[in-house]
Amino acid sequence: MADPETESSATPAEPTAPLHHSEDTAYYGASGVNVVPTVWAAQVMFLTPTISDQGMFNNVDVVVSMPWPLAKALHEILGMILAQYEKDENVIQLPKSFVKLLAELKAQQANG
């Protein structure tokens, strides 16, 4: 699979969900997925980009709301599955732009 960071500039950028923060919500997004943490649960929204005359929009296809204990269990299980996959197959490379975004979010979290 081609690295999105090294593809030709003629190739359109992969659509991403916007990051949005307000007083009571924060949306953390990657292409095709937004995660909205709430007091009671993590809401995972699966999106489909749509391009129209008015611009590009992310339509919400599915919303999965999972209580925090379930979200933590899923995190642990996915971590084990990903570790085994990378051991057996190949290390999964994330786009540089996403790695940069994660670093910024971690820095914001560390600074309170």
C-alpha positions as a printed NumPy array, in Angstrom:
array([[  0.   ,   0.   ,   0.   ],
       [  1.302,   3.429,  -0.914],
       [  2.359,   5.851,   1.798],
       [ -0.073,   8.824,   1.683],
       [  2.78 ,  11.146,   2.641],
       [  4.834,  10.252,  -0.465],
       [  2.087,  10.123,  -3.099],
       [  1.977,  12.668,  -5.911],
       [  0.564,  16.08 ,  -5.104],
       [ -1.961,  15.492,  -7.917],
       [ -3.606,  12.835,  -5.752],
       [ -6.369,  14.352,  -3.609],
       [ -5.688,  14.321,   0.106],
       [ -7.396,  11.597,   2.102],
       [-10.503,  13.11 ,   3.716],
       [-10.324,  13.56 ,   7.441],
       [-12.941,  14.332,  10.028],
       [-12.437,  17.734,  11.621],
       [-11.233,  18.112,  15.173],
       [-13.728,  20.169,  17.115],
       [-13.655,  21.309,  20.713],
       [-16.343,  23.095,  22.692],
       [-16.992,  23.538,  26.388],
       [-18.694,  20.171,  26.775],
       [-17.412,  17.978,  23.928],
       [-14.216,  17.138,  22.114],
       [-14.133,  15.241,  18.838],
       [-10.994,  13.316,  17.979],
       [-10.969,  12.219,  14.385],
       [ -9.132,  10.257,  11.78 ],
       [-10.171,   9.441,   8.256],
       [-13.532,   7.768,   8.465],
       [-13.842,   7.744,  12.268],
       [-14.617,  10.281,  15.003],
       [-14.448,   9.511,  18.713],
       [-16.47 ,  11.658,  21.087],
       [-15.696,  11.101,  24.767],
       [-18.613,  11.766,  27.111],
       [-18.948,  11.415,  30.866],
       [-20.536,   7.978,  30.541],
       [-19.194,   6.521,  27.313],
       [-17.035,   6.796,  24.252],
       [-19.077,   7.381,  21.127],
       [-17.402,   6.091,  17.99 ],
       [-18.821,   7.504,  14.757],
       [-18.03 ,   5.861,  11.421],
       [-18.13 ,   8.413,   8.619],
       [-18.366,   8.502,   4.848],
       [-16.934,  11.544,   3.07 ],
       [-19.295,  13.159,   0.577],
       [-18.292,  15.81 ,  -1.932],
       [-20.924,  18.201,  -3.247],
       [-21.107,  21.683,  -4.735],
       [-21.016,  23.097,  -1.19 ],
       [-17.771,  21.281,  -0.309],
       [-16.762,  18.071,   1.442],
       [-18.785,  16.719,   4.344],
       [-18.506,  13.657,   6.557],
       [-21.83 ,  11.853,   6.805],
       [-22.315,   9.771,   9.942],
       [-23.122,   6.177,   8.943],
       [-22.987,   4.411,  12.303],
       [-22.638,   5.547,  15.911],
       [-21.454,   3.059,  18.522],
       [-21.74 ,   4.195,  22.119],
       [-19.75 ,   2.073,  24.552],
       [-19.437,   2.54 ,  28.315],
       [-15.887,   3.248,  29.441],
       [-15.259,  -0.256,  30.89 ],
       [-16.188,  -1.768,  27.505],
       [-14.033,   0.786,  25.679],
       [-11.064,  -0.126,  27.893],
       [-11.641,  -3.86 ,  27.329],
       [-11.796,  -3.284,  23.557],
       [ -8.598,  -1.215,  23.748],
       [ -6.807,  -4.075,  25.54 ],
       [ -8.068,  -6.742,  23.124],
       [ -7.221,  -4.678,  20.035],
       [ -3.761,  -3.984,  21.478],
       [ -3.105,  -7.732,  21.832],
       [ -4.435,  -8.462,  18.327],
       [ -2.385,  -5.654,  16.762],
       [  0.78 ,  -6.751,  18.569],
       [  0.327, -10.324,  17.317],
       [ -0.406,  -9.125,  13.775],
       [  2.708,  -6.94 ,  13.704],
       [  4.785,  -9.82 ,  15.075],
       [  3.489, -12.249,  12.449],
       [  3.109,  -9.946,   9.438],
       [  4.547,  -6.468,   9.414],
       [  4.633,  -3.285,  11.476],
       [  1.667,  -1.066,  10.647],
       [  2.84 ,   2.381,   9.58 ],
       [  0.563,   5.311,  10.368],
       [  0.579,   8.399,   8.127],
       [  2.998,  11.058,   9.371],
       [  0.165,  13.582,   9.645],
       [ -1.714,  11.272,  12.034],
       [  1.408,  10.622,  14.126],
       [  1.874,  14.407,  14.39 ],
       [ -1.769,  14.835,  15.457],
       [ -1.39 ,  12.141,  18.136],
       [  1.729,  13.864,  19.481],
       [ -0.143,  17.186,  19.669],
       [ -3.095,  15.579,  21.485],
       [ -0.759,  13.844,  23.961],
       [  1.039,  17.146,  24.608],
       [ -2.297,  18.901,  25.232],
       [ -3.336,  16.119,  27.595],
       [ -0.025,  16.303,  29.498],
       [ -0.356,  20.078,  29.889],
       [ -3.827,  19.696,  31.355]])
